Amino acid sequence: MCLACGVEKDTRAKEFYTVDDRLVQDEPIDPLLALCCEGWEGDKGWRTVVVCHACFARLDPDMWISSRCWANLTPVIPFERLPAHDHMHGGLGEHESSGDCGLDSVEGALREFLGVEQ
């Protein structure tokens, strides 16, 4: 599920990314992408956001996004309810060098959000 717009996606089915000409791929990719989201101006900590291709294009992220950027999407899930970002298991742990939350972050973040045990 995209935590921004709420669209349900089958995470086992790859999709071609065609939303933005800059990022069009020749090979299909995962339908949902995980990004690190830093709390901004009163929002505390880091969260993991999971977005579909359309919402990813609307975000236009650099290395990671802020909670202010997340709020600009008018998401169905507000920053406070997003799953906490696990620096040890969700990515490289160094936000200064990478905003990649890791390939396993989509499934892990959705499990945490839904309260499902692994």
Residue pairs with C-beta under 8 A, 6 or more apart in sequence:
1 7
1 8
1 9
1 32
1 50
1 110
2 9
2 32
2 50
2 51
2 52
2 55
3 49
3 50
3 51
3 75
3 76
3 77
3 82
3 109
3 113
4 49
4 51
4 52
4 55
4 58
4 70
4 73
4 75
4 76
4 77
5 52
5 54
5 55
5 73
5 75
5 76
6 76
7 52
7 54
9 15
9 31
9 32
9 52
10 31
11 30
11 31
11 32
11 106
11 107
11 110
13 31
14 27
14 28
14 29
14 30
14 31
15 28
15 29
15 30
15 31
15 53
16 24
16 25
16 28
16 29
17 23
17 24
17 25
17 29
17 53
18 24
18 53
19 53
19 54
19 56
19 57
20 57
23 57
30 103
30 106
31 52
31 53
32 50
32 51
32 52
32 106
33 50
33 51
33 52
33 53
33 56
33 106
34 48
34 49
34 50
34 90
34 101
34 102
34 105
34 106
34 109
35 48
35 49
35 51
35 56
35 59
35 61
35 64
35 65
35 99
35 101
36 46
36 47
36 48
36 49
36 64
36 65
36 85
36 90
36 91
36 95
36 99
36 100
36 101
37 46
37 47
37 48
37 49
37 64
37 65
37 66
37 67
37 69
37 70
37 79
37 82
37 85
38 46
38 64
38 65
38 66
38 67
38 95
39 45
39 46
39 47
39 66
39 67
39 79
40 66
40 67
40 68
41 67
41 68
43 67
43 79
43 80
45 84
45 85
46 84
46 85
46 87
46 95
47 67
47 79
47 82
47 83
47 84
47 85
48 82
48 83
48 84
48 85
48 86
48 90
48 101
48 105
48 108
48 109
48 112
49 65
49 70
49 75
49 82
49 109
50 105
50 106
50 109
50 110
50 113
51 59
55 73
58 73
59 65
59 69
59 70
59 73
61 69
61 99
62 99
63 95
63 98
63 99
64 95
64 99
67 79
70 79
70 82
71 78
71 79
77 113
81 113
82 109
82 113
83 108
83 109
83 110
83 112
83 113
84 112
85 91
85 101
86 108
87 93
89 102
89 104
89 108
90 101
90 102
90 104
90 105
90 108
90 109
91 98
91 99
91 100
91 101
91 102
91 105
92 98
92 100
92 102
101 109
111 117
111 118
